[in-house]
Amino acid sequence: MTFSYWERQSWFSNVDFTIIGSGIVGLNAALDLKQRFPNSKVLVLERGLLPNGASTKNAGFACFGSISEILEDLKYQSEEEIVELVKKRLEGLELLRKNLGDDHIDYQSYGGYELFTQTDEELYNECLEGLERVNELLRPVFEKSVFSVKENTFKFQNIKEKLVYSAFEGQIDTGKMMTALLHKVQATGVKILNNVNVDEFAENENNVEVVTKEFSFKTGKLLIANNGFASQLGIMEVKPARAQVLITKPIKDLHIQGTFHLEKGYYYFRNINGRILLGGGRNLDLKAEETTEMELTALIQNKLEELLQKTILPQTAYEIDHRWTGIMGVGNTKKPVVKQTSNNIFCGVRLGGMGVAIGSLVGRELGQLIK
């Protein structure tokens, strides 16, 4: 590809900071850099037509972890690490709401619930018995009990009568959130180029040469914020994790409001615009779902439909309207990777399926690595 003089001058000359990935993390990093270095040239490169990972494809849960997820994490991490992780998720949500405003992200505080299948007696008892421990653990963060027990008033079937409830969980409209974030970032003068896939980069003493299929250029600093795709650029602490989702057509008099978790968070659903959005199921074949391929599988889609029919909407007529996939970034721990990897290269990745909650904070932390 050849560029005119004007194109080279405006987009590819004297670039101070280049960010790979225009999702929540990348855009918040750009926002932080532009606020602290207002005269700098910041360029964001996005592989997709839209942010092509999870930022525009997630379920819009404004959550910090269900009771079963927290208890599971406590088996492998210390109480101090879990408290710090929950604090960061809460701080990230507060930053998201402050940056964009609740109206612009359609934030709704209906609360969150965890359901337990009739056959999972062990998990059900473990969560009820661990309720007080987790509440005491998180009390310094929330200043009151987080989790309580409620009756199943939603007419869900084939689950235990008791649900675990949290009033602190909310939901957002992912499309509105990303639209508002893109608008805010571009208003600062940050340039965003879509459909640009970075193939490789080479660090020199004072800059980094970025190579794509169409062109190459030099940038002062390079920030990697492509989460589930990070291993393709050498950040090996991150593995991709595909999430499959479906959404129904509008359902008359839908009585379900809130965010809902099932089977340690491997399944999740919510109401949105009179519809049910349902996702998950990668636990059916974890290895196969360690992929960056944006494809649906019959195994998982059939399971999602079975959950709709037998558990969530057992006595309600519905139609499936749409299906899609997103790519998360996971690893051996849920702690994000925010670090300087070399003199001129930095990364903020591995959001562990909590991008809505923690993405704004990780983006800001990534930007602030540059002094």
DRENTIKE-953837 format. One record per residue (C-alpha): y negated, x negated, z. Coordinates in steps of 0.1 Angstrom, whole numbers, m for minus. Each point is the difference from the previous one (the first is absolute). Layout:
<zalos>
<zalo <Y,X,Z>>
...
</zalos>
This chain:
<zalos>
<zalo <0,0,0>>
<zalo <m35,m13,m9>>
<zalo <m31,10,20>>
<zalo <m36,1,m10>>
<zalo <m26,m21,17>>
<zalo <m11,30,19>>
<zalo <35,9,12>>
<zalo <7,m36,11>>
<zalo <m33,m2,19>>
<zalo <2,34,17>>
<zalo <37,1,10>>
<zalo <16,m35,m2>>
<zalo <m27,m26,8>>
<zalo <m8,m13,34>>
<zalo <24,23,18>>
<zalo <m1,m6,37>>
<zalo <29,22,12>>
<zalo <29,16,m20>>
<zalo <22,25,17>>
<zalo <34,10,m14>>
<zalo <6,37,7>>
<zalo <m25,29,1>>
<zalo <18,19,28>>
<zalo <m13,7,35>>
<zalo <4,m37,11>>
<zalo <m16,m15,m31>>
<zalo <m29,23,m1>>
<zalo <m8,m4,37>>
<zalo <2,m38,m5>>
<zalo <m25,3,m28>>
<zalo <m22,22,21>>
<zalo <m1,m25,28>>
<zalo <m7,m29,m23>>
<zalo <m28,17,m17>>
<zalo <m16,11,33>>
<zalo <1,m36,13>>
<zalo <m7,m17,m32>>
<zalo <m23,25,m19>>
<zalo <m8,m25,m28>>
<zalo <36,m9,m7>>
<zalo <19,11,m31>>
<zalo <32,19,10>>
<zalo <26,9,m26>>
<zalo <30,23,8>>
<zalo <30,m1,m24>>
<zalo <24,30,0>>
<zalo <33,0,m19>>
<zalo <0,38,m5>>
<zalo <m22,26,m15>>
<zalo <m4,11,36>>
<zalo <9,m20,31>>
<zalo <36,m5,m9>>
<zalo <18,m5,34>>
<zalo <m3,25,28>>
<zalo <m37,7,6>>
<zalo <m2,29,m25>>
<zalo <36,10,4>>
<zalo <6,3,38>>
<zalo <4,32,19>>
<zalo <m33,m2,17>>
<zalo <13,m2,36>>
<zalo <m27,m12,25>>
<zalo <26,m11,25>>
<zalo <9,m29,22>>
<zalo <37,4,4>>
<zalo <24,27,12>>
<zalo <19,m1,33>>
<zalo <32,m11,m17>>
<zalo <m17,m27,m21>>
<zalo <m18,m15,31>>
<zalo <33,1,21>>
<zalo <18,m17,m29>>
<zalo <m27,m27,m3>>
<zalo <2,m6,37>>
<zalo <36,m12,m6>>
<zalo <m13,m30,m20>>
<zalo <m35,m6,12>>
<zalo <m16,m3,34>>
<zalo <m20,28,16>>
<zalo <m32,m21,m4>>
<zalo <6,m3,m38>>
<zalo <6,37,m4>>
<zalo <m31,9,20>>
<zalo <m20,m24,m22>>
<zalo <14,14,m32>>
<zalo <m8,36,11>>
<zalo <m35,m11,10>>
<zalo <m6,m15,m34>>
<zalo <13,32,m18>>
<zalo <m24,21,21>>
<zalo <m29,m24,m6>>
<zalo <8,1,m37>>
<zalo <m1,38,m1>>
<zalo <m33,0,19>>
<zalo <m14,m25,m25>>
<zalo <12,21,m30>>
<zalo <m16,31,14>>
<zalo <m32,m18,9>>
<zalo <m3,m17,m34>>
<zalo <6,31,m21>>
<zalo <m6,30,22>>
<zalo <25,27,9>>
<zalo <m13,24,m27>>
<zalo <5,m26,m28>>
<zalo <36,m6,10>>
<zalo <7,36,10>>
<zalo <12,m11,35>>
<zalo <19,27,18>>
<zalo <13,m2,36>>
<zalo <30,23,1>>
<zalo <21,m24,20>>
<zalo <33,m16,m7>>
<zalo <36,10,8>>
<zalo <33,m17,0>>
<zalo <32,20,m9>>
<zalo <35,m9,9>>
<zalo <31,12,m19>>
<zalo <27,19,18>>
<zalo <25,m28,m6>>
<zalo <m22,m28,14>>
<zalo <5,6,37>>
<zalo <m3,m36,9>>
<zalo <m35,m5,m16>>
<zalo <m12,33,14>>
<zalo <10,m9,36>>
<zalo <m13,m35,m4>>
<zalo <m34,13,m10>>
<zalo <m3,26,28>>
<zalo <11,m26,25>>
<zalo <m24,m26,m13>>
<zalo <m30,24,m2>>
<zalo <m15,m10,34>>
<zalo <5,m37,m6>>
<zalo <m19,1,m33>>
<zalo <m27,23,14>>
<zalo <m6,m25,29>>
<zalo <0,m29,m25>>
<zalo <m26,16,m22>>
<zalo <m21,16,27>>
<zalo <m25,m30,1>>
<zalo <m6,5,m38>>
<zalo <m4,38,m1>>
<zalo <m10,6,37>>
<zalo <25,29,3>>
<zalo <36,9,m9>>
<zalo <7,m3,m37>>
<zalo <33,19,m4>>
<zalo <12,33,14>>
<zalo <28,25,m7>>
<zalo <m6,32,m20>>
<zalo <21,29,m12>>
<zalo <10,4,m36>>
<zalo <m25,27,m10>>
<zalo <2,m10,m37>>
<zalo <34,17,m7>>
<zalo <15,m33,m10>>
<zalo <38,2,m1>>
<zalo <29,m24,8>>
<zalo <m21,m19,24>>
<zalo <m3,m3,38>>
<zalo <m20,27,18>>
<zalo <m25,m25,14>>
<zalo <m25,m19,m20>>
<zalo <m20,m30,12>>
<zalo <m37,6,m6>>
<zalo <m31,m22,m2>>
<zalo <m35,14,m1>>
<zalo <m14,m34,m11>>
<zalo <16,2,m35>>
<zalo <m19,13,m30>>
<zalo <1,1,m38>>
<zalo <m23,m8,m29>>
<zalo <m4,6,m37>>
<zalo <11,m33,m15>>
<zalo <m17,7,m34>>
<zalo <m34,9,16>>
<zalo <3,m31,23>>
<zalo <5,m24,m28>>
<zalo <m27,16,m22>>
<zalo <m25,m3,28>>
<zalo <11,m36,8>>
<zalo <m3,m10,m37>>
<zalo <m34,16,m3>>
<zalo <m13,m18,32>>
<zalo <14,m34,m11>>
<zalo <m13,2,m36>>
<zalo <m35,11,13>>
<zalo <m3,m35,16>>
<zalo <4,m17,m33>>
<zalo <37,m9,2>>
<zalo <16,0,m34>>
<zalo <35,15,m4>>
<zalo <22,m6,m31>>
<zalo <31,22,m4>>
<zalo <32,m6,m20>>
<zalo <m3,m38,7>>
<zalo <32,m16,13>>
<zalo <m3,m35,15>>
<zalo <29,m21,m13>>
<zalo <m8,m32,19>>
<zalo <m28,m21,15>>
<zalo <m6,m36,5>>
<zalo <m21,m15,28>>
<zalo <m24,m28,m6>>
<zalo <m21,m19,25>>
<zalo <m30,24,m1>>
<zalo <14,31,m17>>
<zalo <30,20,m12>>
<zalo <9,6,m36>>
<zalo <13,36,m5>>
<zalo <22,6,m30>>
<zalo <8,34,m15>>
<zalo <17,10,m33>>
<zalo <m34,7,m15>>
<zalo <m23,m27,14>>
<zalo <m5,m27,27>>
<zalo <m30,m9,21>>
<zalo <m10,m19,31>>
<zalo <m10,14,34>>
<zalo <m12,m16,32>>
<zalo <24,18,23>>
<zalo <31,21,m8>>
<zalo <11,29,23>>
<zalo <34,15,m4>>
<zalo <1,37,10>>
<zalo <28,15,m21>>
<zalo <23,7,29>>
<zalo <34,11,m14>>
<zalo <m4,m22,m30>>
<zalo <m10,m31,20>>
<zalo <33,m18,m4>>
<zalo <m7,m2,m37>>
<zalo <m29,m23,9>>
<zalo <19,m21,24>>
<zalo <m6,18,33>>
<zalo <37,2,11>>
<zalo <m5,16,34>>
<zalo <m3,33,m19>>
<zalo <27,21,m16>>
<zalo <m8,31,m22>>
<zalo <12,33,12>>
<zalo <m1,30,m24>>
<zalo <m10,34,14>>
<zalo <10,31,m19>>
<zalo <m20,32,5>>
<zalo <m1,36,m13>>
<zalo <m24,29,5>>
<zalo <5,37,m4>>
<zalo <m22,25,m18>>
<zalo <m23,20,23>>
<zalo <20,22,24>>
<zalo <m14,34,11>>
<zalo <m8,3,37>>
<zalo <14,m35,8>>
<zalo <3,m2,38>>
<zalo <5,m37,3>>
<zalo <m29,m22,11>>
<zalo <2,m36,11>>
<zalo <18,m33,m8>>
<zalo <37,m1,6>>
<zalo <25,m29,5>>
<zalo <38,1,m2>>
<zalo <27,m27,4>>
<zalo <m21,m28,14>>
<zalo <m28,7,m25>>
<zalo <23,m5,m30>>
<zalo <m9,36,m10>>
<zalo <m35,14,3>>
<zalo <m18,32,m11>>
<zalo <m33,18,4>>
<zalo <m20,30,m12>>
<zalo <m27,m6,m27>>
<zalo <m19,27,m19>>
<zalo <26,26,8>>
<zalo <29,m22,m11>>
<zalo <26,m22,17>>
<zalo <0,m37,m8>>
<zalo <33,m17,8>>
<zalo <10,m36,m3>>
<zalo <24,m27,11>>
<zalo <37,m5,m2>>
<zalo <1,m38,m7>>
<zalo <24,m4,29>>
<zalo <26,16,m23>>
<zalo <1,m33,m19>>
<zalo <m24,m25,15>>
<zalo <10,m28,m24>>
<zalo <m5,20,m31>>
<zalo <m34,11,12>>
<zalo <m12,m36,4>>
<zalo <m15,2,m34>>
<zalo <m34,1,m17>>
<zalo <14,24,m27>>
<zalo <m19,33,0>>
<zalo <31,21,m6>>
<zalo <16,31,17>>
<zalo <36,1,9>>
<zalo <23,30,1>>
<zalo <15,m11,34>>
<zalo <m33,2,18>>
<zalo <m16,29,m19>>
<zalo <31,22,7>>
<zalo <m2,m9,37>>
<zalo <m37,10,1>>
<zalo <7,33,m17>>
<zalo <29,6,25>>
<zalo <m24,m6,29>>
<zalo <m25,25,m15>>
<zalo <27,27,m5>>
<zalo <20,m4,31>>
<zalo <m25,m12,26>>
<zalo <m37,3,m8>>
<zalo <m2,32,m21>>
<zalo <34,17,5>>
<zalo <m13,36,m4>>
<zalo <m29,m7,m24>>
<zalo <m1,1,m38>>
<zalo <m15,m32,m15>>
<zalo <m2,m20,m32>>
<zalo <m3,m38,m4>>
<zalo <m32,m8,m17>>
<zalo <0,m38,m3>>
<zalo <18,m32,10>>
<zalo <m11,m36,2>>
<zalo <7,m34,16>>
<zalo <m21,m27,18>>
<zalo <7,m35,10>>
<zalo <m5,m11,36>>
<zalo <2,m35,15>>
<zalo <24,m6,29>>
<zalo <16,m29,18>>
<zalo <18,m12,30>>
<zalo <m28,12,22>>
<zalo <m27,27,m4>>
<zalo <m28,m24,9>>
<zalo <m21,m5,m31>>
<zalo <m3,m34,m16>>
<zalo <m37,m10,0>>
<zalo <m5,m37,m5>>
<zalo <m14,m29,m20>>
<zalo <28,m15,m21>>
<zalo <m19,m30,m14>>
<zalo <m35,m13,m3>>
<zalo <m12,28,m24>>
<zalo <27,26,2>>
<zalo <4,28,26>>
<zalo <22,31,4>>
<zalo <1,33,18>>
<zalo <33,18,m6>>
<zalo <31,16,16>>
<zalo <m14,32,13>>
<zalo <34,14,10>>
<zalo <m5,35,m14>>
<zalo <m31,4,22>>
<zalo <m27,m7,m27>>
<zalo <m22,30,7>>
<zalo <m1,m9,37>>
<zalo <m4,m37,m1>>
<zalo <m12,m8,m36>>
<zalo <m37,1,7>>
<zalo <3,m24,29>>
<zalo <23,m24,m18>>
<zalo <m25,0,m29>>
<zalo <m28,m8,23>>
<zalo <20,m27,18>>
<zalo <9,m15,m34>>
<zalo <m36,m2,m11>>
<zalo <m10,m16,33>>
<zalo <24,m28,m5>>
<zalo <m27,m14,m23>>
<zalo <m28,m15,20>>
</zalos>
